[in-house]
Amino acid sequence: MIERDTPKRVVQCGIGAMGTEMLRLLIDDPGVTVVGAVDVDPEKVGQDVGAITGGSDVGVEVGDDLESVLEATEPDAGCLATADAAAD
């Protein structure tokens, strides 16, 4: 069981315009620890999530395989900010 005083471990999925803003808020939230991030953009994969948001590195690199990131990080929650495939 997760204690209320323990920061929630979160993975961000999708780091476009909306996902970057969400990620910035997550990084700044003392009740959250960003433990992973996933995006399909090869220019973002391998970058530190802090740098992507315009801040300092936080030691979490963007991956390109959601299953691997979830398996490696075992998050409490995930935030989703991806484009609607039907919109294309």
C-alpha positions as CSV (number, residue, x, y, z in Angstrom):
1,M,0.0,0.0,0.0
2,I,1.2,3.5,-0.9
3,E,1.4,6.0,2.0
4,R,-0.2,9.4,1.4
5,D,3.1,11.2,2.4
6,T,5.0,9.3,-0.3
7,P,5.4,11.1,-3.6
8,K,3.5,9.3,-6.4
9,R,5.7,7.8,-9.1
10,V,4.4,9.0,-12.5
11,V,5.3,8.2,-16.2
12,Q,4.4,10.8,-18.8
13,C,3.3,9.4,-22.2
14,G,3.5,11.9,-25.0
15,I,5.7,15.0,-24.9
16,G,4.3,17.3,-27.5
17,A,3.1,20.8,-26.6
18,M,0.5,19.6,-24.1
19,G,2.7,16.8,-22.7
20,T,5.6,19.2,-22.1
21,E,3.4,21.5,-20.1
22,M,2.1,18.5,-18.1
23,L,5.6,17.3,-17.5
24,R,6.7,20.7,-16.3
25,L,3.9,20.7,-13.7
26,L,4.6,17.1,-12.6
27,I,8.3,17.9,-12.1
28,D,7.5,21.0,-10.0
29,D,4.9,19.1,-7.9
30,P,6.5,17.9,-4.6
31,G,3.8,15.2,-4.4
32,V,5.1,13.6,-7.6
33,T,8.3,11.9,-8.8
34,V,8.6,11.6,-12.5
35,V,10.1,8.2,-13.0
36,G,9.7,7.8,-16.8
37,A,8.5,9.3,-20.0
38,V,7.7,8.0,-23.5
39,D,7.5,9.7,-26.9
40,V,7.7,8.6,-30.5
41,D,9.8,11.6,-31.6
42,P,13.3,10.3,-32.2
43,E,14.7,13.8,-31.3
44,K,13.2,13.5,-27.8
45,V,14.1,9.9,-27.1
46,G,17.2,9.8,-24.9
47,Q,16.9,13.4,-23.7
48,D,16.4,14.2,-20.1
49,V,12.8,15.3,-19.3
50,G,14.0,18.3,-17.3
51,A,15.9,19.6,-20.3
52,I,12.9,19.1,-22.6
53,T,10.7,21.3,-20.3
54,G,13.4,24.0,-20.4
55,G,14.6,23.2,-16.9
56,S,17.6,21.4,-15.4
57,D,18.2,17.7,-15.9
58,V,16.3,15.5,-13.4
59,G,17.9,12.1,-14.3
60,V,15.0,10.7,-16.3
61,E,15.4,10.0,-20.0
62,V,12.6,9.7,-22.5
63,G,12.1,6.2,-23.9
64,D,10.3,5.1,-27.0
65,D,8.8,1.8,-25.7
66,L,5.9,2.2,-23.2
67,E,5.9,-1.4,-22.1
68,S,9.7,-1.3,-21.3
69,V,9.4,2.0,-19.4
70,L,6.5,0.8,-17.4
71,E,8.2,-2.4,-16.6
72,A,11.4,-0.7,-15.5
73,T,9.8,2.1,-13.5
74,E,6.7,0.5,-11.9
75,P,4.8,3.8,-11.6
76,D,1.8,4.5,-9.5
77,A,0.2,6.5,-12.3
78,G,0.6,7.7,-15.8
79,C,-0.3,10.9,-17.6
80,L,-1.4,10.6,-21.2
81,A,-1.0,13.5,-23.8
82,T,-1.1,12.0,-27.2
83,A,-2.7,13.0,-30.5
84,D,-6.0,11.4,-31.5
85,A,-5.2,9.0,-34.3
86,A,-8.7,9.6,-35.7
87,A,-7.8,13.3,-36.2
88,D,-5.2,12.5,-38.8
